[in-house]
Amino acid sequence: MTPTTPTGVPFKPKHAWQRIPRLSPPKRPAAERVGDFREIDLLFDEGSIREQASRCLQCPEPLCRTGCPLKNRIPEWIALAAEGRFLEAAAVSNLTSNMPEICSRVCPQERLCEGACILNARSAPVAIGAVEKFINEYALARGMIEILRGAANGRRVAVVGSGPGGMACADELVKRGYAVVVFESLAIPGGLLVNGIPAFKLEKAVVERRIKLLRESGVDFRLGVTVGRDVSLGALRSDFDAVFLAFGAQYPKPLGVPGAELAGVFDALPFLIQKNVGGLGGSAPIDVEGKRVAVVGGGDTAMDCLRTAVRCGAREAVCVYRRDLANMPGSRKEYQNALEEGARFLFLTNPVAVEGDASGHVTQVRCVQMELGQPDASGRRRPKPVPGSDFVVPAEAVLVAFGFDPVPLPSLDDLVAIAANDWGGVVVDQNQMTNLPGVFAGGDLVRGPSLVVHAVVDGRRAAEGIDRYLSAQSNCRPTRSELAVCQP
């Protein structure tokens, strides 16, 4: 008898992809979702998840694992999901990822695991992200995500920053028996997961749930503490056996054209922080209601600004980007969502000046048309201006989304002793350790602006490096919590 999928579609296990089309998860209608900040993507039902998972070929050398920075055991939990063994699938998923329910929401799967899927040569890739999200939400809803805490080893580690890198490092360390204290400068934990990624992509309750699990495992969060101001790196090195720095890269790249100083020109992150967490942004309110908003840039931050501006009542939200769609770094899924929600895109368009009225407030962005030349060092074709092609884009607000550089390390703290490269990124070795013994770093602070999953990778690698570093210390060296002298 020929086997069938849960909805009765016949298939042979190796050829299900020929009979079952790839589906995207259901979404809330655009007209509804622009009125709030709730997540737009819904979960598949169990039958649809089993069908989508059954499309996997179970390759002997799975390229999806190669494409995943975490090297997640994707074929294993895909196979379990296809059989309806969702709890077992989630357990396997959590073996290699510290926050799969978050990564499944914010990772650009089309550039990672799904982009590497062998089915791209013949059909559409397996819906890996949708399956990952479903199995973990299924397990979390039933309280079946195991909280792991190793036997206390008497050593303490300070983690600076509560974003994805800090959370992953803390999670791995408590599993190894370390006492972990996470220092966060804001009043709520989560880093850019909370204050930088809009809730329509990642609802705050999802991050809060993961923080709660970390607290239950023994991680201590100390909020409103800025290292370099409220406590020095030297004090942390004195009080802890090791330190992991994971406070990100949030120094905005400048617009760099005449008129950039006009009222109404804002950096992207303060705008997003205000709309995500209210007053925690620490700057004057940025009101775009009823205004024409120009967003400069083509990455995911630009997509977030466009979609947030629409939800905040902007009269118009238009993206100004100097390359074409094929060379735009932003997620295609986010681009499509922005289009559905009413945003416009001006490709091959480069701002050359911001112009304003007599009161010094922006009224328009002067732009020039671009054409693409030869590829640059990034592999994307280099844009060059078309002579005589100047035109203006009306705008009462301009949001600059060119990306970020690492925050300059405080010059008055011994953080300044940490070696950095020529663009300000912290230099680390293969164990994520800086030039200061026992001080580790990872995420955007090291890489520059990157993906959440890369920060998780660095956090996990740093935890391994910290464990290796401290384990290499003399066995007779007492831990900070020991009161007796170690006996040989």
C-alpha positions as CSV (number, residue, x, y, z in Angstrom):
1,M,0.0,0.0,0.0
2,T,1.4,3.4,-1.0
3,P,2.0,5.6,2.1
4,T,0.3,9.0,2.3
5,T,0.8,12.3,4.0
6,P,-1.6,13.3,6.9
7,T,-3.9,14.9,4.4
8,G,-3.9,11.8,2.1
9,V,-1.4,12.8,-0.5
10,P,0.4,9.7,-1.7
11,F,4.2,9.8,-1.8
12,K,7.3,7.7,-1.8
13,P,9.6,8.9,1.0
14,K,12.4,10.0,-1.3
15,H,10.1,11.7,-3.8
16,A,7.5,13.4,-1.6
17,W,8.9,16.8,-2.8
18,Q,7.6,16.0,-6.3
19,R,4.0,15.7,-5.1
20,I,3.9,18.1,-2.2
21,P,4.6,21.8,-3.0
22,R,6.5,23.9,-0.5
23,L,4.2,26.2,1.4
24,S,4.9,29.3,3.4
25,P,3.4,29.6,6.8
26,P,0.1,31.5,6.9
27,K,0.3,35.2,7.6
28,R,-2.1,37.7,9.0
29,P,-3.7,39.9,6.3
30,A,-1.6,43.1,5.6
31,A,-4.6,45.4,6.3
32,E,-4.9,43.9,9.7
33,R,-1.3,43.6,10.8
34,V,-0.3,47.2,10.0
35,G,-2.6,48.3,12.8
36,D,-0.5,46.6,15.5
37,F,2.9,45.2,16.4
38,R,2.0,41.6,16.9
39,E,3.8,38.9,14.9
40,I,2.5,38.5,11.4
41,D,3.5,34.8,10.8
42,L,1.2,32.1,12.1
43,L,2.0,28.5,12.8
44,F,1.2,25.6,10.4
45,D,-1.1,23.0,11.8
46,E,0.3,19.5,12.6
47,G,-0.7,17.9,9.4
48,S,0.9,20.6,7.3
49,I,4.1,20.5,9.3
50,R,4.3,16.7,8.7
51,E,3.7,17.2,5.0
52,Q,6.3,20.0,4.7
53,A,8.9,17.9,6.7
54,S,8.2,14.9,4.5
55,R,9.7,16.8,1.6
56,C,13.2,16.4,3.0
57,L,15.4,14.0,1.0
58,Q,17.4,13.0,4.1
59,C,20.7,13.5,2.3
60,P,23.7,11.5,3.4
61,E,25.7,14.7,3.4
62,P,23.1,17.3,4.2
63,L,24.0,20.7,2.8
64,C,21.4,22.3,5.1
65,R,23.8,21.6,8.0
66,T,26.6,23.1,6.1
67,G,24.6,26.3,5.5
68,C,23.6,26.6,9.1
69,P,26.2,28.5,11.2
70,L,25.2,26.4,14.2
71,K,25.5,23.2,12.2
72,N,22.0,22.2,13.5
73,R,21.0,18.6,13.2
74,I,18.3,19.6,10.7
75,P,17.7,16.2,8.9
76,E,17.2,14.5,12.3
77,W,14.5,16.8,13.6
78,I,12.9,17.1,10.2
79,A,12.5,13.3,10.1
80,L,11.0,13.2,13.6
81,A,8.6,16.0,12.7
82,A,7.5,14.2,9.6
83,E,6.6,11.3,11.8
84,G,4.7,13.6,14.2
85,R,7.2,13.1,17.0
86,F,7.4,16.8,17.7
87,L,8.7,16.7,21.3
88,E,11.6,14.5,20.2
89,A,12.3,16.8,17.3
90,A,12.4,19.8,19.6
91,A,14.8,18.0,22.0
92,V,17.2,17.4,19.1
93,S,16.8,21.0,17.9
94,N,17.8,22.3,21.4
95,L,21.0,20.2,21.4
96,T,22.8,22.6,19.1
97,S,20.8,25.8,19.5
98,N,20.2,27.8,22.6
99,M,17.2,29.7,21.2
100,P,15.8,27.8,18.2
101,E,12.3,29.4,18.7
102,I,14.0,32.8,18.2
103,C,16.4,31.9,15.4
104,S,13.6,30.3,13.5
105,R,11.9,33.7,13.5
106,V,14.8,36.0,12.7
107,C,17.3,34.0,10.7
108,P,17.4,34.7,6.9
109,Q,16.9,31.0,6.1
110,E,16.9,31.7,2.4
111,R,20.6,32.7,2.7
112,L,21.5,29.9,5.2
113,C,20.0,26.4,5.6
114,E,17.2,26.7,3.1
115,G,19.5,28.4,0.6
116,A,21.8,25.4,0.8
117,C,19.0,22.8,0.5
118,I,19.7,20.5,-2.4
119,L,16.1,20.7,-3.6
120,N,16.8,24.2,-4.8
121,A,18.2,22.6,-8.0
122,R,14.9,20.9,-8.8
123,S,12.2,22.5,-6.8
124,A,11.7,24.7,-3.7
125,P,13.7,24.0,-0.5
126,V,12.3,22.3,2.5
127,A,10.5,24.8,4.8
128,I,13.2,24.4,7.5
129,G,12.5,27.6,9.4
130,A,8.7,26.9,9.7
131,V,9.3,23.4,11.0
132,E,11.9,24.6,13.5
133,K,9.5,27.2,14.8
134,F,6.6,24.8,15.1
135,I,8.4,22.0,16.9
136,N,9.9,24.3,19.5
137,E,6.6,26.2,20.1
138,Y,4.9,22.9,20.4
139,A,7.4,21.8,23.1
140,L,7.4,25.2,24.9
141,A,3.6,25.3,25.1
142,R,3.7,21.9,26.9
143,G,6.6,22.9,29.2
144,M,8.8,20.2,27.6
145,I,12.0,22.2,27.0
146,E,14.4,20.8,29.6
147,I,16.2,23.2,31.9
148,L,19.8,22.0,32.3
149,R,22.1,23.0,35.1
150,G,25.4,21.3,35.8
151,A,26.8,20.5,39.2
152,A,28.3,23.7,40.7
153,N,32.1,23.8,40.0
154,G,32.8,26.8,42.2
155,R,33.8,29.2,39.4
156,R,32.1,32.4,38.4
157,V,31.8,34.1,35.0
158,A,30.6,37.6,34.2
159,V,28.7,38.1,30.9
160,V,28.5,41.7,29.7
161,G,25.4,42.1,27.5
162,S,22.2,40.1,27.5
163,G,21.6,39.8,23.7
164,P,21.8,36.5,21.8
165,G,25.5,36.1,22.3
166,G,25.4,36.7,26.0
167,M,22.3,34.5,26.5
168,A,23.9,31.6,24.6
169,C,27.2,31.9,26.5
170,A,25.4,32.0,29.8
171,D,23.2,29.0,28.9
172,E,26.2,26.9,27.9
173,L,28.2,27.9,31.1
174,V,25.4,27.0,33.6
175,K,25.2,23.6,31.9
176,R,28.8,23.2,32.8
177,G,28.3,24.2,36.4
178,Y,29.5,27.8,36.3
179,A,27.8,30.5,38.3
180,V,26.9,33.2,35.7
181,V,26.0,36.9,36.2
182,V,24.8,38.8,33.2
183,F,25.3,42.6,33.3
184,E,22.9,44.6,31.1
185,S,22.9,48.4,30.7
186,L,19.2,48.7,30.0
187,A,16.4,48.0,32.5
188,I,15.2,44.9,30.6
189,P,17.2,42.0,29.3
190,G,17.4,40.7,25.8
191,G,19.6,43.3,24.0
192,L,18.7,43.9,20.4
193,L,16.3,41.0,20.4
194,V,14.0,43.2,22.5
195,N,14.9,46.8,21.7
196,G,16.1,46.5,18.1
197,I,13.9,43.8,16.4
198,P,10.3,44.9,16.0
199,A,7.7,42.8,17.7
200,F,6.0,42.0,14.4
201,K,9.0,39.8,13.7
202,L,9.7,38.7,17.2
203,E,7.2,39.3,20.0
204,K,8.8,40.4,23.3
205,A,7.0,37.6,25.1
206,V,9.1,35.1,23.1
207,V,12.3,36.6,24.4
208,E,11.0,37.0,27.9
209,R,10.1,33.3,28.0
210,R,13.7,32.4,27.1
211,I,15.0,34.8,29.7
212,K,12.7,33.1,32.3
213,L,14.2,29.7,31.4
214,L,17.7,31.1,31.8
215,R,16.8,32.5,35.2
216,E,15.3,29.2,36.2
217,S,18.6,27.5,35.3
218,G,20.4,29.8,37.7
219,V,21.6,32.7,35.5
220,D,21.6,36.0,37.5
221,F,20.7,39.1,35.5
222,R,21.8,42.5,36.9
223,L,20.1,45.2,34.9
224,G,20.8,48.9,34.5
225,V,24.6,48.3,34.9
226,T,27.0,49.7,32.3
227,V,30.4,48.2,32.3
228,G,33.0,50.9,32.0
229,R,30.8,53.4,33.9
230,D,29.1,51.7,36.8
231,V,31.6,48.9,37.2
232,S,35.1,48.6,35.6
233,L,36.4,45.7,33.7
234,G,39.2,45.4,36.3
235,A,36.6,44.9,39.0
236,L,34.9,42.2,37.0
237,R,38.3,40.5,36.4
238,S,38.9,40.6,40.1
239,D,35.5,39.3,41.1
240,F,35.1,36.7,38.5
241,D,37.2,33.9,37.0
242,A,36.4,34.9,33.4
243,V,34.5,37.7,31.5
244,F,32.6,37.5,28.2
245,L,31.9,40.7,26.4
246,A,28.9,40.7,24.2
247,F,27.5,44.2,24.1
248,G,27.1,44.4,20.4
249,A,27.7,47.0,17.7
250,Q,25.3,49.9,18.0
251,Y,27.3,52.9,16.8
252,P,25.5,54.1,13.7
253,K,27.2,54.7,10.4
254,P,26.7,58.3,9.4
255,L,24.6,59.5,6.4
256,G,27.6,61.6,5.3
257,V,25.9,64.1,2.9
258,P,25.2,67.8,3.2
259,G,22.1,68.5,5.3
260,A,22.5,65.4,7.4
261,E,22.3,67.6,10.5
262,L,18.8,68.9,9.7
263,A,15.9,68.4,12.1
264,G,14.0,65.3,11.1
265,V,17.0,63.2,10.2
266,F,17.4,60.3,12.6
267,D,19.5,57.2,13.0
268,A,17.5,54.0,12.6
269,L,18.2,52.4,16.0
270,P,16.9,55.2,18.3
271,F,13.7,55.1,16.2
272,L,13.3,51.4,16.5
273,I,14.1,51.3,20.2
274,Q,11.5,54.0,20.9
275,K,8.8,52.1,19.0
276,N,9.8,48.8,20.6
277,V,10.4,49.7,24.2
278,G,9.1,53.3,24.6
279,G,11.2,55.5,26.8
280,L,14.2,53.2,27.0
281,G,15.6,54.8,23.9
282,G,16.8,57.8,26.0
283,S,16.2,60.4,23.2
284,A,13.5,62.9,22.1
285,P,10.4,61.3,20.7
286,I,10.5,60.6,16.9
287,D,7.1,61.2,15.5
288,V,6.4,60.1,11.9
289,E,2.6,60.1,12.0
290,G,1.2,61.8,8.8
291,K,4.7,62.4,7.5
292,R,6.5,61.2,4.3
293,V,9.4,59.0,5.6
294,A,12.5,58.2,3.5
295,V,14.5,55.2,4.8
296,V,18.1,55.2,3.5
297,G,19.7,51.7,3.2
298,G,18.8,48.3,2.0
299,G,19.4,45.9,4.9
300,D,17.1,44.3,7.4
301,T,17.3,47.4,9.6
302,A,15.9,49.4,6.7
303,M,13.0,46.9,6.3
304,D,12.3,47.2,10.0
305,C,12.2,51.0,9.8
306,L,9.9,50.9,6.8
307,R,7.4,48.5,8.4
308,T,7.6,50.3,11.7
309,A,6.9,53.7,10.1
310,V,3.8,52.3,8.4
311,R,2.5,51.1,11.7
312,C,3.2,54.5,13.3
313,G,1.0,56.2,10.8
314,A,3.4,57.5,8.2
315,R,1.8,59.1,5.2
316,E,4.4,57.3,3.0
317,A,7.3,55.1,3.7
318,V,9.9,54.8,0.9
319,C,13.2,53.0,0.8
320,V,16.1,54.7,-1.0
321,Y,18.7,52.2,-2.0
322,R,21.7,52.7,-4.3
323,R,21.8,49.1,-5.8
324,D,19.1,47.0,-7.3
325,L,16.9,44.4,-5.7
326,A,19.2,41.5,-6.7
327,N,22.1,43.2,-4.8
328,M,20.1,44.3,-1.8
329,P,21.3,42.6,1.4
330,G,17.9,42.6,3.2
331,S,15.8,39.5,3.5
332,R,13.5,38.9,0.5
333,K,10.8,37.7,2.9
334,E,11.0,41.1,4.8
335,Y,11.1,43.0,1.4
336,Q,7.9,41.2,0.4
337,N,6.3,41.9,3.8
338,A,7.2,45.6,3.5
339,L,5.6,45.7,0.0
340,E,2.4,44.1,1.2
341,E,2.2,46.6,4.0
342,G,2.4,49.6,1.7
343,A,6.1,50.6,1.6
344,R,7.7,51.7,-1.7
345,F,11.2,51.1,-3.0
346,L,13.4,53.3,-5.1
347,F,16.3,51.1,-6.3
348,L,19.4,52.4,-8.0
349,T,18.9,55.7,-6.1
350,N,21.6,57.4,-4.0
351,P,21.0,60.4,-1.7
352,V,23.5,63.2,-2.3
353,A,22.0,65.9,0.0
354,V,19.2,66.4,2.5
355,E,17.4,69.7,2.0
356,G,15.2,71.7,4.4
357,D,13.1,74.8,4.9
358,A,13.9,78.1,6.6
359,S,13.4,76.6,10.0
360,G,16.0,73.9,9.4
361,H,13.7,71.0,9.1
362,V,14.0,68.4,6.3
363,T,11.7,68.7,3.4
364,Q,13.3,66.5,0.7
365,V,16.2,64.3,-0.1
366,R,18.1,65.1,-3.3
367,C,19.1,61.9,-5.1
368,V,20.9,60.7,-8.1
369,Q,20.1,57.7,-10.3
370,M,22.7,54.9,-10.2
371,E,23.9,52.2,-12.6
372,L,25.8,49.0,-11.7
373,G,29.3,48.4,-12.7
374,Q,31.8,45.7,-11.9
375,P,31.5,43.7,-8.6
376,D,33.2,45.1,-5.6
377,A,35.0,43.2,-2.8
378,S,31.7,42.0,-1.4
379,G,30.8,40.4,-4.7
380,R,28.0,42.9,-5.4
381,R,28.1,45.1,-8.4
382,R,29.5,48.5,-7.6
383,P,27.0,51.4,-8.2
384,K,28.0,54.6,-10.0
385,P,26.1,57.7,-10.6
386,V,24.3,58.5,-13.9
387,P,25.4,62.1,-14.9
388,G,22.5,64.6,-15.0
389,S,20.0,62.3,-13.3
390,D,19.3,64.4,-10.1
391,F,15.8,64.3,-8.7
392,V,14.2,64.8,-5.3
393,V,12.3,62.6,-2.9
394,P,9.9,64.6,-0.7
395,A,10.4,63.7,3.0
396,E,9.6,65.2,6.4
397,A,11.5,62.5,8.2
398,V,14.7,60.6,7.1
399,L,15.8,57.4,8.8
400,V,19.4,56.4,8.3
401,A,19.8,52.6,8.2
402,F,23.4,52.2,6.9
403,G,24.3,49.7,9.6
404,F,26.4,49.9,12.7
405,D,30.0,49.8,13.9
406,P,31.2,48.6,17.3
407,V,30.6,51.0,20.2
408,P,34.0,52.7,21.0
409,L,35.4,51.2,24.2
410,P,35.4,53.7,27.1
411,S,38.8,55.4,27.3
412,L,38.6,55.9,31.0
413,D,38.2,52.2,31.8
414,D,40.7,49.3,31.4
415,L,38.5,48.2,28.5
416,V,40.8,50.4,26.4
417,A,43.5,47.8,26.9
418,I,41.6,45.3,24.7
419,A,43.1,45.0,21.3
420,A,40.9,46.1,18.4
421,N,41.4,46.1,14.6
422,D,41.4,49.1,12.3
423,W,37.6,49.4,12.2
424,G,37.1,49.0,16.0
425,G,36.2,45.4,16.2
426,V,37.7,43.5,19.1
427,V,40.3,41.0,18.2
428,V,39.9,37.4,19.5
429,D,41.6,34.1,19.0
430,Q,40.0,30.8,18.0
431,N,38.6,30.4,21.5
432,Q,37.0,33.9,21.4
433,M,39.6,35.2,24.0
434,T,41.0,38.7,23.7
435,N,44.6,39.8,24.3
436,L,43.6,40.0,28.0
437,P,43.8,36.6,29.7
438,G,40.4,35.4,30.8
439,V,38.5,38.1,28.9
440,F,36.5,36.8,25.9
441,A,34.4,38.6,23.4
442,G,31.9,37.7,20.6
443,G,29.0,38.8,18.4
444,D,28.8,42.2,16.7
445,L,31.5,43.5,19.0
446,V,34.0,41.3,17.1
447,R,32.3,40.7,13.7
448,G,30.6,44.0,13.2
449,P,26.9,44.0,12.4
450,S,25.9,40.4,11.7
451,L,23.1,37.9,12.3
452,V,21.6,36.7,15.6
453,V,22.7,33.2,14.8
454,H,26.3,34.3,14.4
455,A,26.2,35.9,17.9
456,V,24.8,32.5,19.2
457,V,27.7,30.7,17.6
458,D,30.2,33.1,19.2
459,G,28.5,32.7,22.6
460,R,28.7,28.9,22.4
461,R,32.3,29.0,21.2
462,A,33.2,31.5,24.0
463,A,31.7,29.2,26.7
464,E,33.8,26.3,25.4
465,G,36.8,28.5,25.4
466,I,36.2,29.7,28.9
467,D,35.7,26.2,30.1
468,R,38.9,25.1,28.4
469,Y,40.8,28.1,29.7
470,L,39.7,27.6,33.3
471,S,40.1,23.9,33.2
472,A,43.7,24.3,32.2
473,Q,44.4,26.2,35.4
474,S,46.2,24.3,38.1
475,N,43.9,21.7,39.7
476,C,45.3,22.9,43.1
477,R,44.2,26.5,42.5
478,P,41.2,27.0,44.7
479,T,38.1,28.5,43.2
480,R,36.7,31.7,44.6
481,S,34.0,29.9,46.5
482,E,36.4,27.5,48.2
483,L,37.4,28.2,51.8
484,A,39.8,25.4,52.3
485,V,43.2,24.9,50.6
486,C,43.1,22.3,47.9
487,Q,44.9,19.2,48.9
488,P,47.2,17.4,46.4
